[in-house]
């Protein structure tokens, strides 16, 4: 039985299969993590790799690809995976603080300051493509979550909001001038809140 009419159609179905398997795998991984069937150390790198693979596989589909239509057509009911892959685009361990030792060590604070400054300087140097800005915010959020005393300082939610916005865009998309200005404002506000929380 011939399933495909030509090579182009065969490649399309192979890409669909890849995307399908990634979504299903993330769904199982999310559930395993919630059930404590895998540790944060196992979950984080696996989830990061799957998120990266999802973005790559989705880029193969072309600009006319509709993820919601794909999910509906192939009866993929994977709400946890879709939330993780399309909403914020980072593992739950990065989004929510799940580790850390008591106290704040100077090295972690210095790294957090470095991540803040790097992100703000990058925007000032006109780096506004999603694939340039998003990794900086992921590193910043991961570092802030590693600091035990930074659970809910004012400003962290702004970083999560920007990650959500960036994850909804394509890698080559660029922030407009208004968005760059607003992100700079939010990062400076978060940095000031971070500095104040250290004093407390």
Number of C-alpha atoms within 10 A of each C-alpha: 3 5 8 12 8 9 9 10 12 13 13 14 14 12 16 18 13 15 22 17 13 18 25 16 17 22 20 14 21 20 15 14 17 12 10 11 13 15 12 17 10 12 19 17 12 15 22 17 12 19 22 14 15 21 17 13 18 19 13 14 15 9 9 6 12 11 14 10 10 14 15 10 9 10 9 14 13 15 11 16 21 20 12 20 25 19 16 21 25 26 23 19 18 22 21 16 19 13 13 12 10 8 9 15 11 9 9 14 18 11 15 23 17 13 20 21 15 15 22 22 13 15 18 13 8 11 17 20 18 20 17 16 21 21 14 18 21 21 17 24 24 19 19 27 23 23 20 16 17 17 14 13 16 16 17 23 15 15 19 18 13 20 24 17 15 24 20 15 15 15 17 11 12 18 19 11 11 9 13 18 14 13 19 18 13 19 22 16 16 20 20 14 16 21 14 12 14 13 7 6
